[in-house]
Amino acid sequence: MSPIDPFLPRRRIAYFSMEIALRPEMHTYSGGLGVLAGDTARSCADLELPMVFLTLASREGYLRQEIDGDGRQVDHADPWDLADWATPLDAMVAVRIEGRAVWVRPWLYVLTCPVGHAIPVLLLDTRLEHNDPVDRAISDRLYGGDEAYRLKQEILLGVGGMRILHALGFDIETYHLNEGHAALLAAGLLREHRHPSDRPSDGALRYDADRVRERCVFTTHTPVEAGHDRFDYEDAERLLGDFLPLDQMKLLAGPDRLNMTRLALNLSGYVNGVAMRHAETARRMFPGYGIRAVTNGVHAPTWTHPAFVRLFQEIAPDWGHDPEELLGADQLSDDAVWTAHQEAKGDLLAEIQPLAGVAMRPDVPVIAFARRMTGYKRPDLLFTDLERLRAINRTHPFQVVMAGKAHPRDEGGKALIAEIHAHMRSLAGDIPMAFLPNYDMTLAKKLVAGADVWLNTPLPPYEASGTSGMKAALNGVLNLSVLDGWWIEAWVEGVTGWAIGQDDQRHEDDAQDLYDKLERTVLPLYHADRGRWIRMMKDSISKIGSRFNSQRMMRRYASEAYLR
Ligand SMILES: *Cc1c(COP(=O)(O)O)cnc(C)c1O
């Protein structure tokens, strides 16, 4: 008997994602998209949804970030041992890439939730002796290499993934495409549905796309046109061969370049953005498609500090399964909440000391900013006016901790990391500051629980949703954020957190607004009115934790997208 057998009978939905954050030791993710996919899988296990997950093995990981003496990011591979966590299955399929047969082997990782339900995750691996050495590396490095490498990975995920499911004996009704990376899966399904009429006119689709649309759900995460995967048709033809006739592909994926988002949009019967504002933006970007909104959520038990787990357990024993019960968290006692918070903060400060050599104080607020380091997230906004920062700190002391990786090819993001280090050095004598290297799930858990204020300064409308602020809120860490993504839905000024600036088109003044809000509202409240601060912590847990969780998110996908 194969270890996959027990899972075969009840799996009707397959979820495809280029990255999934299953556990910190498995380097199969880079950031938000993967963590969301991981939280999705964890909630599916909790809720016993009949799903199977597919991703790449990513044996070389995404990026281990080192910061050198000059504050520059140094990129390293981040290998991990697949055999420590997953079991190879004895099915294999071949996918034709660049004219060669590339063999793919699935590894099984079983994700088990606290009450014992389990979800199968298939990790696709091409590191096989049968393969040409070039092809062995296809599944190795997440988002590594050039455009051709990326397209090969997408062929592996979409086409290879579909064939693997078939070879293993899964009977899948619905395919969920997490972002456009797996769009070729939908194109592969199309091949199975040639149009019934014999000779449709020229320039028409010779396949029955409606049949495919019934089976595909597509979640888009990218609010800017330039952020979508696009490939030259020359590359596509060279790598994919006659997978789908070029004229047919152009009808579905755009006339000039193979646009994976277009392909997924045209072949999915249910399409959604990841927050209400993001869905509006996506509808403007892609008119004519009915794009819904399912706002992201986080897996509450994964992101809640053990000290708060104990508190929640007392007032709502089922909160892990039904995080709506966290509504009752506003009834917790002030002392209990503050004690739990100081314990989480102590854990973070104990981490900062050895990593950054900075001793931070437990009685001074910690402002945290942890994001992918890239232009639109504006990680340097806080440093717009160093004199102003020093002045604020003199009347209302604070401390700053930051973390985040820049994509290896994002030179702008890397420059931002170096700049931030330079700013931190010049402020060092006045304001305690630390940049913690190699932001990952483990570090994220410490940061989202141990900070006092969770800062977010993206340039709207580029933040599709954001999820780290939801993790912070679960731990009573207060959000201070620009109005974009999920925060527009969760923000109640002075109750669940604070806004930076207005919800409008002008963002030149965001730095001023940030300083004003810190100086007049946030820091004075922390230092002078602890009672109201704790009131906000409790409102944040109860109003945000009860809604922005992946249990609610998956119940919505199940009822609206999967059971159409
Ligand atoms: C939650 C998380 C993210 C996503 O956070 P954003 O709010 O979207 O910036 C990224 N990386 C890690 C490691 C996380 O845990």
The ligand as an SDF file (V2000), in Angstrom:
LIG
                    3D

 15 15  0  0  0  0  0  0  0  0999 V2000
    2.9120   36.7980    7.1300 C   0  0  0  0  0  0  0  0  0  0  0  0
    4.2330   36.7860    6.4420 C   0  0  0  0  0  0  0  0  0  0  0  0
    4.4330   37.5490    5.2750 C   0  0  0  0  0  0  0  0  0  0  0  0
    3.3490   38.4150    4.6720 C   0  0  0  0  0  0  0  0  0  0  0  0
    3.2450   39.6460    5.3340 O   0  0  0  0  0  0  0  0  0  0  0  0
    2.7230   40.9800    4.6560 P   0  0  0  0  0  0  0  0  0  0  0  0
    1.8360   41.5960    5.6420 O   0  0  0  0  0  0  0  0  0  0  0  0
    2.0090   40.6240    3.4040 O   0  0  0  0  0  0  0  0  0  0  0  0
    3.9310   41.7990    4.4000 O   0  0  0  0  0  0  0  0  0  0  0  0
    5.6740   37.5050    4.6780 C   0  0  0  0  0  0  0  0  0  0  0  0
    6.6740   36.7600    5.1800 N   0  0  0  0  0  0  0  0  0  0  0  0
    6.5250   36.0230    6.2950 C   0  0  0  0  0  0  0  0  0  0  0  0
    7.6660   35.2050    6.7880 C   0  0  0  0  0  0  0  0  0  0  0  0
    5.2980   36.0140    6.9700 C   0  0  0  0  0  0  0  0  0  0  0  0
    5.1470   35.2640    8.0590 O   0  0  0  0  0  0  0  0  0  0  0  0
  1  2  1  0
  2  3  1  0
  2 14  2  0
  3  4  1  0
  3 10  2  0
  4  5  1  0
  5  6  1  0
  6  7  2  0
  6  8  1  0
  6  9  1  0
 10 11  1  0
 11 12  2  0
 12 13  1  0
 12 14  1  0
 14 15  1  0
M  END
$$$$
